[in-house]
Amino acid sequence: MIRQVFGISPSCGRGRGLLAICVIFGLAGCSGPQPILYPNSHFNTVGREAAERDIDECKKSAEAAGAEPGAGRAGEVAGSTAVGAGIGAAGGAVGGAVVGAAGSGSAIGAASGAVWGLLTGLWHAFTGGGEPNQTYRRFVDRCLTEKGYEVVGWE
């Protein structure tokens, strides 16, 4: 299944397939949500490079204070896996009923759906899918506001 999802050929060694998946997750992990700053007079005075440094400083301060950007993501992954299993089981049961094997179809669908849900949940957890948790975001927003920036959102 993983080979099909990521386009890894069957002749590709196990090590290469795992490496490809790690590279994909690693590259995507660099693109987590960032605060978007309004170009007010302070931003225009200090410039983009200084603003980026200030954003990094505020993020580090938030983490030092105990706020984690990805807190609560394990629950999201578990929920995504359970939803995938439920949807897969329902779809598998319908497909299995068509060929007279609803039980087998349901089991196969549940397993496939759980894997899909797990991979989807992991993808979002490692890539920072969605916004960081509220405590982390509020901390960074306040830090940037105190430095003179206006945060208009996160992307």
BELKADA-V440709 format. One record per residue. SS is DSSP state (~ for helix, > for strand, _ for the rest). Layout:
ss=SS
ss=SS
//
This chain:
ss=_
ss=~
ss=~
ss=~
ss=~
ss=_
ss=_
ss=_
ss=_
ss=_
ss=_
ss=_
ss=_
ss=~
ss=~
ss=~
ss=~
ss=~
ss=~
ss=~
ss=~
ss=~
ss=~
ss=~
ss=~
ss=~
ss=~
ss=~
ss=~
ss=_
ss=_
ss=_
ss=_
ss=_
ss=>
ss=>
ss=>
ss=_
ss=_
ss=_
ss=~
ss=~
ss=~
ss=~
ss=~
ss=~
ss=~
ss=~
ss=~
ss=~
ss=~
ss=~
ss=~
ss=~
ss=~
ss=~
ss=~
ss=~
ss=~
ss=~
ss=~
ss=~
ss=~
ss=~
ss=_
ss=_
ss=_
ss=_
ss=_
ss=_
ss=_
ss=_
ss=~
ss=~
ss=~
ss=~
ss=~
ss=~
ss=~
ss=~
ss=~
ss=~
ss=~
ss=~
ss=~
ss=~
ss=~
ss=~
ss=~
ss=~
ss=~
ss=~
ss=~
ss=~
ss=~
ss=~
ss=~
ss=~
ss=_
ss=_
ss=_
ss=~
ss=~
ss=~
ss=~
ss=~
ss=~
ss=~
ss=~
ss=~
ss=~
ss=~
ss=~
ss=~
ss=~
ss=~
ss=~
ss=~
ss=~
ss=~
ss=~
ss=~
ss=~
ss=~
ss=~
ss=~
ss=~
ss=_
ss=_
ss=_
ss=_
ss=_
ss=_
ss=~
ss=~
ss=~
ss=~
ss=~
ss=~
ss=~
ss=~
ss=~
ss=~
ss=~
ss=~
ss=~
ss=_
ss=_
ss=_
ss=_
ss=>
ss=>
ss=>
ss=>
ss=_
//
